[in-house]
């Protein structure tokens, strides 16, 4: 699932690669303002705050994803 998000840095596309996601729960445990569990451990993008408030944390979470399944572009 992907979603376009507007912020002060331009447009960020957040995509979860469900084919490689290991459902480790890192993303929605660390950043519940952006990710939620869809019920099977795979995250959905559900942005609840202005993205600029969590932008740096989002970058770090994507970098820390063990399977590299959070793709930002």
Buried (B, 14 or more C-beta within 10 A) or exposed (E): EEBEBEBEEEEBEBBBBBEEBEBEEBBBEBBBBBBBBBEEEBBBBBBEEEBBEBBEEBEEBBEEBEEEBBBBE
